[in-house]
């Protein structure tokens, strides 16, 4: 191990605290973007398109930031730049009543995530190399989600007191400033996260799953990676955005606007718990834990779009469980498929595929929600069934590629 006096777990925990502070800001904002857009006159299709496009920008933008991270190794600069864009965009959301301006700020906030995420994932992959990637990514995700719980609760309290969006969004600038200060401190303490690797980054052997690569490791990601991406993207197409779920709660009158962030906070708590459980299982049983994702995703529409509050809440909590798995072990699995020198690019490409799928899913569920709920349930079920078939093919091909 390198000369840093920091232990990997200490670094992972502090980076998780930084993510927690950031989540207080941007997840607090995201918890009410659905009702906020609706209050400005947006339809379910517009809400689904904007929130889906936001995820697409967040994820597809990493096609650019991932290779940049690999080429420049400027992980800290990319991480800080992305967070700055996010924490500046959030407080500005409440200062406009024009749908397209608010939509642009939502996309800008998501663009900040696109800039920083591959760099952060590479940093995490270094720090978790010696402690178990499933657990390391899961603990980071759990801390992330503590902020995603605290942020919506703070937003709910602020909106309940003021009844206005502008001061509610404005108070989220405080944790935004705090995260930048903390990241600057972390960069000063650990300027090169690759020191956490058990051996020098340049001599790290390929993970076993990467043995199936047939072309140059520096120019190809390999067929196992592409099969995995196909599985993950298909499972995401049938997965609603919270904006659409919150739109349903608001339009059906199941909860008041002030309570929507509380529902989101509960969902983020489930997300954190699911990440911890899935991360532990991933380190013990490997990729097999991922097969539950399509089954859970298929259960979301018939539950979450119910006209009964208890059933709708149950569906949202299932949705949160899927999100916890996606944000932890689905990311961890990428590092086990790709050699270290291509990892930033791989995370960028993986996120781009998921982003396009998220956009398609947001538009699809928003449009079908306004058309026919039975049709929505049927289409999502068919898409998730297709993702299971791809998982089976990927798993068999991966097993045959590893001696």
N, C-alpha and C positions, 0 to 999 in steps of 0.2 A: 504494500500500500504506500501511497505517496507521503509527503512530509507534513501534510496539514494536521494541526493538532485537533481538528474536529473529527468526531466519529460520524459515520454515515447516518445513524439514526438522529443524531442531534441536528444535522443539516436538513434531513428530510422533515423533521418536526418544525424547524424554523421556516423552511420554505412553505410548509403547510399553513403556518400562521399567516404568512404573507398572502397566500391564496385565500385564506379565511377572511382577511380584511377586505380583499378585493371583491369577494363574493358578497359581503355585506352591502357593498355599493351596487354592483351590477345585477346581482340576483334580486336584491331589494327592488330595483327598478323594473326588472323583467316580470316580477310578480304581479304588476298592475298595468303592463303595457297593453294587454288584451282589453280590459275595461277602459283604459285611457283612450285607445284608438276608437273603441265603440262610442265613447262619449263625444268624440270629434266627428262622428257620422260614418265611420268605417263599417263595412259589411263583414260577414264571416269569411267570405272569400278574400277580402283585402287583409283582414287580420291573419288568416292562414298564409297568404302570400308573403306578407311583410315578415312575420315571425319565421316562416320557412326560409325566405331569402336571407334573413339575418343569420340563420344557422348555415346556409350555403356559403355566405361570405366568410363566416367564422372558420369554416372547414375547408372550402375550396381555395381560399386565399393562401392556405398553407402549401399549395403547389409551388408558390413563389418563395415563401419564407423558409420552407424546409430545405431546399437546395442552397439558399443563401446561408443558412445555418451551417450546412455541411462544408460549404466552400470557405466561409470566412471564420468559422468557429467563434463568431462574435455573439455567443449565447447570452451574455448578460446585457449587451446593448439591445438586442432584439427583445429580450424579456422586459426590460425597462421601457423601451419605446412603445411596445404594445400596451403595457399597463397605463402609461401616460395618456394615450389616445382614449382608452376606455374610461378612465376616471375623470377626464375632461368632458366627455360626451354626456355622461349620466346626469349631472346637475342641470345641463342645458335642456333636457327633455321637457321640463315643465314650463319653459319660457315661451313656447309656441302653441298655438291652437290650430295650426295648419297641418293636415294629415301628412302631406308629402315631406314637410320639414321634420316632423317628428319621426317619420319613417326613415329619413336620411340619417338622423342621429342614432336611431336603433341600429342601422347598418354600420355606422361609424364605430359604435361601441363593440359590435361583433367583429369588425375589422381589426380592432386592437387585439382581440383574442387570436385572430388569424396570424398576426405578426409574432406574437409571443409564444404560442403553444408548442410548435416543434422544438424551439430552443429549450423550453421548460421540460418537455418530455425527454430530450436528450440529457439534460442535466439530471433529471430524476433517474434515468436509466443508468447513469454512472453511479449515482449515490446508492441505488438499490441493488447493484450488481452483486454485492457481498452479503446482503441481508434478506434476499428473496424478493423478486420483483412483484409477485402477487401481493404480498403483505405491504411492501413499500409503497406501491402505487395506491393500494387500498387505504392505507393510513393517511396518505396525502389527500385522497379523495374524501375521506371522512372529515378531516379538518376543513377542507374546502366546503363541505356541506354544512358544517357548523355555522359558517358565515352565511350560507344559503338559507339557514333557518333563522339566524339572528336578523339578517337584512329584511326579509319580508315582515317579520314581527315588528321591527322598528318602523317600517313603512305603514303597516296597519295602524300602529299607535299614532303616528304622525297624521295620517289621513283621518283617523277618527276624531282627533283633536281639531284639526284645521278645516277638514272637508275640502281641501284644495290640493291640486297636484303640484303646483310650483314649489311651495315650501317642502313638500314631501320629497320631491326629487332633489331639491337643493341641499337638504341636510345630509345626503349621501356623499357630499364632497369631503366630509371629515374622514371617514375610513379610507377614502381614495388617497388623500394626502399621506395618511399613515403608512399605507402599503409601499409607496415610493420611498419613504424614509427607511423603512425596514429592508427593502431590497438593496438600497445603496449600502447599508451596513453589511448585509450578507455578501455582497460582491467584494467588499473590502476584506472580509474575513476569509472567503474562499474564492479567489479570482479564477481558479482553474478547477472545475468540478471533476475533471477526469482523474485527479489524484485519488479518488475513491475506488477506482478500478483495482481489483486484486493484482492485476498485472498491467503494464503500460498499455494505454489505449491502442497504440500502433501494433501490438502483438497479440491482442485479444483474439482467440480462436473463434471461428464461426460457431453460432449456436447449432446444436444438432439438427434442428429443423431446416437450417440453411444448406445442409449437405446436398439437397436436391437441385441447387442452382447449377445450370449447365453452361451459362454464359459468364462473362467476366463479372466478378462481384462488384466492380466499380462502375459497371454500365447497365446492370440489370438487377431487378428485385426478385426475380424468380417466380415460377409458376405457383408454388405453395402460397406465396404472398397474395397473388392475384385471385386465387380461389378463395382465400380468406376474406379479402376485400369484397368479393362478390357476395359472399354469405352475409357479411356485416351490413353491406349497403342494402341488400334485399330486406333484411330484417328491419332496417330503419325506414324504408319506404312506407311500411304499414304502421308506422309509429307516429302518433299525433304530437304536435307541439303543445306546450302548456297554454300558449295563447288561444288556441282553438278550444281546449278544455275549459279555460277560464271564461271564454266567450259564452260557452254553453251554460255554465253556472250563472252568469250574469243575465243572459237572455231568458232563461227558464225561471229566473227569480228564486233560485235555490239558496243563494247566499247574497248578502249585500256586498257592495264594492269594497267596503272596509274589511270584510272577512275573507275576501279572495286571497290576500297575502298570507293570512293565517293558514289557509288550506295549503298554499304553496310551501309554507314553512314546515308543515307536517310532512309534506311530500319529500322535502329535502332531508328531513330526519330519517325517513325510510330509505332514501337514497344512500345516506351515510352508512346505515346498518347493512344494507344489501352489499355495498362495496366491501365492507370488512369481512362479511361472510364469504362472498365470492372470492375475495383475494386469498383468504386462507385456503379455500377449496382448490383454487387454481395452483397454488404451490404444492398441494398434495396430489391432485388428480389430473392437473393439466387442462388441456383444451376442452375436455368433456363437459366442464361446467358451463361452457358457452351455449350448449344445445338448448338450455332452458329459455333463452332469450326469445325465440320465435313463439313459443307457446304462451309466454307471459304477454308478449306484445299483441297477440291475437285476442287475448282476453280483455284488453283495454276498451275497445269501442263499445261492446255490449254492456259494459259496466259503467264507464265514465260518462257516456251520453244518455244515461238513464234519466227519467224525470223524477226519480226518487233520490233524495239527498244522500241517504246512507249508501245506496248502491253506487251513485256517482263518485262519492268520496272513496269508496273501496276501489273503484276503477282508477282513480287518480293515484292512489297509493301503490297499486300494481304498476302503473306507468312509472312511478318513482323508482320502484325496484329494478325495472329494466334499465332506467337511466344510470343507476348506481353500478350495474354490471358493465354497461357501455363505457362509462367514464373511468373504470378501474381496470378490470382484467382484459377487456377488449384492447385497451391501449398497451397493457403489459405484454400481451401476446405478440404484438408487433416486434418488440425487442428480441423475442425468442426466434423470430423468423429471419432476421436481417443482421448482417455483420455490422460492426460498430461504425465503419466509415461511411455507410449509406443510411444510417439510422434517421438522420434529420430529413432526408429526402423521402424515406419510407413513411415517416409520420406525416409529412406533408401530403403525399399521394393518398395515404389511407384516409386522412381527414377530408381531402377533397372529394373522394368517393362518398364518404358519409355525408358530407355537406350537400352534394347534389341530391342524394337520397332524401335528406331532411327537407330540402326545398320541395321536391316532388311530393313527399309525404304531407307537408303542410298544405300545399295547394290541393292535393287529392282529398285529404280528410275534410278540409274546409268546404270544397265544392260538393262532395258527397253528403256532408252533413246537411247542407241546404237542399239537397235533392231527395235523398232517401236513406234513412238510418239502416234498414235491412240491407240495402245495397252496399253501404259503407262497411258493415260487418262482414258481408260476404267477400268483398274485394280484399279487405285486409287479411281475412283468413286465407284466401288463395295466395296472396303475396308471401305470407309467413310460411305457408306450406312449401312454396318454391324455395324459400331460404333454407328450410330443413333439408331439402334434397341436395342443395349446393353444399351444405355442411357435411353431409355424408360423403359426397365425392371428394371434397377437400380433405377430410379426415383420412380417407383411404389412401389418397395420393401422398399425403404427408407421411403416413405410416410406411408406405412402400419406399419413400425416398430416404428414410433414416435406417442405416444398417443396424 
